[in-house]
Amino acid sequence: MCYRHVQSLANYDLKHLNIPVLGITGSNGKTTSKELCAAVLSKKYKTLFTQGNLNNHIGVPLTLLQINKQHEFAVIEMGANHQGEIDFLSSICEPTHGFITNVGKAHLEGFGGFEGVIKGKTELYRFLMQSGGTIFCNSDNPFLFPLCKDYGKLITYGATNNASVFGEAHEGEFLTVNWKDSKGNLIKKIKTQLTGSYNLENVLVAICIGKNFGVSNDDIQSAIQAYTPSNQRSQVMQKGSNTLIIDAYNANPTSMIAALKNLAVAYKGKKVIVLGDMFELGDESYGEHKQVLHEAINLNPHLLLLVGKWFNEVDKEKKGIHFTNSVEAKDYLKSNLPANSTVLIKGSRSSKMEEVLGAF
């Protein structure tokens, strides 16, 4: 009952403030895009945004209760693992603007499969359409764009010049985004501290929202370039002769494949891959772990370390070195880590892959 009181109070207080509320959800990239958008908007507005991972039925109202009369903007992250949750959170924070980062194979068990993920995440679209809010959408997304392309208050971003804001990714150890105008002329070259072309859409939506709310091009560029990922989300760290890609906060099949593809394209030389089991996949667990393992093996890594029962079960030919938990993997790496390597560490929250960092 106390949760309901907090939720009602947060919504009541919000109704007395006339400020834009940006709602964010999606399967991957919520926190990164939230922080990029907040960094850009903070260049012009006093902005309150979700801290950490306070994106559920408790965290959202607690965030809203921090808003005061000095705030000019609110950026609210909304997480979900079942249908109906985004609609409920939207009813609390009543977003005036919003976007969905993407839809992927996350929380398949709770959503009832991939189609259930799409239905659940797009509850944000339906709320905004009913309330007359503004939707920002990646025009390249084959699952999301068709669902809102005819909506009158739609603003697009993407990798082609038919979008309102578009840009190109240039991969290396860190992602560079060439932000261009509709004729293909360079507006700004943005050198980020993010790794992976999968972060292109996170950068582009921050540009798009900044432009929509009147933030200058120079301020948009400086805000994005200054942003450094934290909390073990795609962090890149140098330890001696080794480069660590620490993506240990969470994982699902979509983000696993993206991280492995980035490792293949953006990093040369010896590769060490340390993967932990993914959770909440239900009946899809075996097949999804098998697909991720296949992608990892195709990179021909110097070492492949696998943590958890699912990777052990699907690795019939024992291509990897198996561990019951991440502490065992850490202990192995302490004695067997090759020099001059790029090390990817990724797994679901419950796999506790951050323990592996103790090897360095």
GIJO-V274823 format. One record per pair of residues at least 24 apart in sequence whose ideal C-beta (glycine too) atoms are under 10 Angstrom apart, sorted by the first residue. I is the first residue (numbers start at 1). J is the second residue. Records with the same first field share a line. If there is no record, write none. Layout:
I: J, J
//
This chain:
2: 58
3: 57, 58, 61
4: 57, 61
5: 61
6: 57, 58, 60, 61, 62, 64, 65, 92
7: 57, 58, 60, 61, 62, 64, 88, 89, 91, 92, 93
8: 61, 92
9: 61, 64, 65
10: 60, 61, 62, 63, 64, 65, 66, 67, 92, 93
11: 60, 61, 64, 91, 92, 93, 94
12: 64
13: 61, 64, 65, 66, 67, 68
14: 61, 64, 65, 67, 74, 76, 92, 93, 94
15: 94
16: 67, 69
17: 64, 67, 68, 69, 71, 72, 74
18: 96
19: 45, 46, 47, 48, 67, 69, 71, 72, 73, 74, 96
20: 45, 47, 72, 73, 74, 75, 95, 96, 97, 133, 134, 209, 212, 213
21: 48, 64, 67, 73, 74, 75, 76, 90, 93, 94, 95, 96, 97, 98, 133
22: 47, 49, 73, 74, 75, 76, 77, 93, 95, 96, 97, 98, 99, 133, 134, 136, 209, 213
23: 60, 74, 75, 76, 77, 78, 86, 89, 90, 93, 94, 95, 96, 97, 98, 99, 100, 124, 127, 128, 133
24: 49, 50, 55, 75, 76, 77, 78, 79, 95, 97, 98, 99, 100, 101, 124, 136, 205, 209
25: 55, 76, 77, 78, 79, 80, 85, 86, 89, 90, 95, 98, 99, 100, 101, 103, 120, 121, 122, 123, 124, 125
26: 77, 78, 79, 80, 86, 99, 100, 101, 102, 103, 104, 106, 117, 121, 124, 144, 201, 202
27: 80, 100, 101, 102, 103, 104, 105, 106, 107, 111, 114, 117, 118, 120, 121, 252, 253, 254, 255
28: 101, 102, 103, 104, 105, 106, 198, 201, 202, 250, 251, 252, 254, 255, 258
29: 101, 102, 104, 198, 199, 201, 202, 205, 233, 234, 255, 258
30: 55, 77, 78, 79, 100, 101, 102, 202
31: 55, 77, 79, 101, 202, 229, 230, 231, 233, 249, 250
32: 101, 194, 198, 199, 201, 202, 203, 206, 227, 229, 233, 234
33: 75, 77, 99, 100, 101, 102, 199, 201, 202, 203, 204, 205, 206, 209
34: 75, 76, 77, 78, 101, 202, 206
35: 75, 77, 202, 206, 227, 228, 229, 230, 231, 233
36: 75, 192, 194, 199, 202, 203, 204, 205, 206, 207, 209, 210, 220, 223, 224, 227, 229
37: 73, 75, 77, 99, 136, 202, 205, 206, 207, 208, 209, 210, 213, 223, 224
38: 73, 74, 75, 77, 206, 209, 223, 227
39: 75, 206, 210, 219, 220, 222, 223, 224, 225, 226, 227
40: 75, 203, 205, 206, 207, 208, 209, 210, 211, 213, 215, 219, 220, 221, 222, 223, 224, 227
41: 72, 73, 74, 75, 206, 209, 210, 213, 215, 219, 220, 223
42: 72, 73, 75, 215, 219, 223
43: 210, 213, 215, 216, 218, 219, 220, 222, 223
44: 72, 73, 210, 213, 214, 215, 216, 219, 220, 223
45: 71, 72, 73, 74, 213, 214, 215
46: 70, 71, 72, 73
47: 71, 72, 73, 74, 75
48: 72, 73, 74, 75, 76
49: 73, 74, 75, 76, 77
50: 74, 75, 76, 77, 78, 79, 93
51: 77
52: 77, 230, 231
53: 77, 79, 231, 249, 250, 349
54: 79
55: 79, 80, 89
56: 80, 81, 85, 89
57: 85, 88, 89, 92
59: 89
60: 88, 89, 90, 92, 93
61: 89, 92, 93
63: 93
64: 92, 93, 94
72: 213
73: 97, 213
75: 209
77: 101
78: 121, 123, 124
79: 106, 107
80: 106, 107, 110, 111, 117, 120, 121, 123, 124
81: 106, 107, 108, 109, 110, 111, 117, 120, 280
82: 107, 109, 110, 111, 112, 116, 120
83: 110, 111, 112, 116, 117, 119, 120, 121, 123
84: 119, 120, 123
85: 110, 111, 120, 121, 123
86: 119, 120, 121, 122, 123, 124, 125, 126, 127
87: 120, 122, 123, 124, 126, 127
88: 123
89: 123, 124, 127
90: 123, 124, 126, 127, 128, 130, 131, 133
91: 127
93: 127
94: 127, 131, 133
95: 124, 127, 128, 131, 133, 134, 135
96: 128, 131, 132, 133, 134
97: 128, 133, 134, 135, 136, 153, 155, 209, 212, 213
98: 124, 125, 127, 128, 133, 134, 135, 136, 137
99: 124, 125, 128, 134, 135, 136, 137, 138, 144, 148, 155, 157, 201, 205, 208, 209
100: 124, 125, 135, 136, 137, 138, 141, 143, 144, 147, 148, 205
101: 138, 141, 144, 201, 202, 205
102: 138, 141, 143, 144, 198, 201, 202, 254, 255, 258
103: 141, 142, 143, 144, 254
104: 143, 252, 253, 254, 255, 256, 257, 258
105: 252, 253, 254, 255, 256, 257, 278, 281, 284, 288, 291
106: 250, 251, 252, 253, 254, 255, 278, 280, 281, 348
107: 252, 279, 280, 281, 282
108: 252, 253, 278, 280, 281, 282, 283, 284, 285, 288
109: 279, 280, 281, 282, 283, 284, 285
110: 280, 282
111: 280, 282
112: 282
113: 282, 283, 284
114: 143, 253, 254, 284
115: 143
117: 143, 252, 254
118: 143, 144, 147
122: 147, 148
125: 151, 154
128: 153, 154
129: 153, 154
134: 209, 212
136: 164, 165, 204, 205, 208, 209, 212
137: 163, 164, 205, 208
138: 163, 200, 201, 202, 204, 205, 208
139: 163, 164, 165, 166
140: 166, 200, 201, 204
141: 201
155: 205, 208, 209, 211, 212
156: 204, 205, 208
157: 200, 201, 203, 204, 205, 206, 207, 208, 209, 211
158: 200, 201, 204, 205, 208
159: 197, 200, 201, 204
163: 204, 208
164: 204, 207, 208, 211, 212
165: 203, 204, 205, 206, 207, 208, 209, 210, 211, 212, 220
166: 204, 207, 208
167: 200, 201, 203, 204, 207, 208
168: 197, 200
169: 196, 197, 198, 199, 200, 201, 203, 204
170: 197, 200
171: 195, 196, 197, 199, 200, 262, 265, 266, 267
172: 265, 266, 267
173: 236, 238, 243, 245, 266, 267, 268, 342
174: 199, 236, 266
175: 199, 200, 202, 203, 234, 262, 266
176: 203, 225
177: 202, 203, 204, 207, 221, 224, 225
179: 203, 204, 207, 211, 217, 220, 221, 224
187: 211, 217, 220, 221
188: 217, 218, 220, 221, 222, 224, 225
189: 221, 225
190: 220, 221, 222, 223, 224, 225
191: 221, 224, 225
192: 224, 225, 226, 227, 228, 229
193: 224, 225, 226, 227, 228, 229, 234, 235, 236
194: 224, 227, 228, 229, 233, 234, 235, 236
195: 229, 234, 235, 236, 243, 245, 247, 259, 262, 263, 266, 267, 344
196: 234, 236, 245, 247, 255, 258, 259, 261, 262, 263, 265, 266
197: 258, 261, 262, 265, 266
198: 234, 254, 255, 257, 258, 259, 261, 262
199: 229, 234, 258, 262
202: 227, 234
203: 227
231: 354
232: 345, 346, 349, 353, 354, 357
234: 258, 259, 262, 346
235: 345
236: 266, 267, 342
237: 343, 357, 360
239: 337, 343, 357, 359, 360
240: 337, 339, 340, 360
241: 337, 338, 339, 340, 341
242: 270, 272, 337, 338, 339, 340, 341, 342, 343, 360
243: 267, 269, 271, 340, 341, 342, 343, 344
244: 272, 274, 341, 342, 343, 344, 345, 356, 357, 359, 360
245: 271, 273, 342, 343, 344, 345, 346
246: 343, 344, 345, 346, 353, 354, 356, 357, 360
247: 344, 345, 346, 347, 353
248: 274, 276, 326, 344, 345, 346, 347, 348, 349, 351, 352, 353, 354, 355, 356, 357
249: 346, 347, 348, 349, 353, 354
250: 278, 279, 346, 347, 348, 349, 350, 351, 353
251: 275, 276, 277, 278, 279, 292, 346, 347, 348, 349, 351, 353
252: 278, 279, 280, 281, 288, 292, 348
253: 278, 281, 284, 285, 287, 288, 289, 291, 292, 295
254: 288
255: 346, 348
256: 288, 289, 291, 292, 293, 295, 296, 344, 346, 347, 348
257: 288, 291, 292, 294, 295, 296
258: 295
259: 292, 295, 296, 344, 345, 346
260: 292, 294, 295, 296, 298, 299, 301, 344, 346
261: 295, 299
262: 344
263: 295, 296, 299, 301, 342, 343, 344, 346
264: 295, 296, 298, 299, 300, 301
266: 342
267: 299, 341, 342, 343, 344
268: 342
269: 302, 338, 340, 341, 342
270: 301, 302, 303, 338, 339, 340, 341, 342, 343
271: 296, 299, 300, 301, 302, 303, 304, 338, 341, 342, 343, 344
272: 301, 302, 303, 304, 305, 333, 336, 337, 338, 341, 342, 343, 344, 345
273: 297, 299, 301, 302, 303, 304, 305, 306, 320, 342, 343, 344, 345, 346
274: 301, 303, 304, 305, 306, 307, 320, 321, 323, 326, 329, 330, 332, 333, 343, 344, 345, 346, 347, 353, 356, 359
275: 304, 305, 306, 307, 308, 311, 320, 329, 344, 345, 346, 347, 348, 351, 353
276: 305, 306, 307, 308, 310, 311, 323, 325, 326, 329, 345, 346, 347, 348, 349, 350, 351, 352, 353, 354, 355, 356
277: 306, 307, 308, 309, 310, 311, 312, 313, 347, 348, 350, 351, 353
278: 308, 310, 311, 346, 347, 348, 350, 351
279: 308, 310, 347, 348, 349, 350, 351
280: 348, 350
281: 310, 348
285: 309, 310, 313, 314
286: 310, 313, 314
287: 314
288: 314
289: 313, 314, 315
290: 314, 315, 316
292: 346
293: 317, 319, 320
294: 319
296: 320, 344, 346
299: 344
301: 341, 342, 343, 344
302: 337, 338, 340, 341, 342, 343
303: 332, 333, 336, 337, 338, 341, 343
305: 329, 330, 332, 333, 336, 343, 345, 356
306: 347
307: 345, 347, 351, 352, 353, 355, 356
308: 347, 348, 350, 351, 353
310: 351
311: 347, 351
323: 356
325: 351, 352, 355
326: 351, 352, 353, 354, 355, 356, 357, 358
327: 352, 355, 356, 358
328: 355, 356
329: 353, 355, 356, 358, 359
330: 354, 355, 356, 357, 358, 359, 360
331: 355, 356, 358, 359
332: 356, 359
333: 357, 358, 359, 360
334: 358, 359, 360
335: 359
//
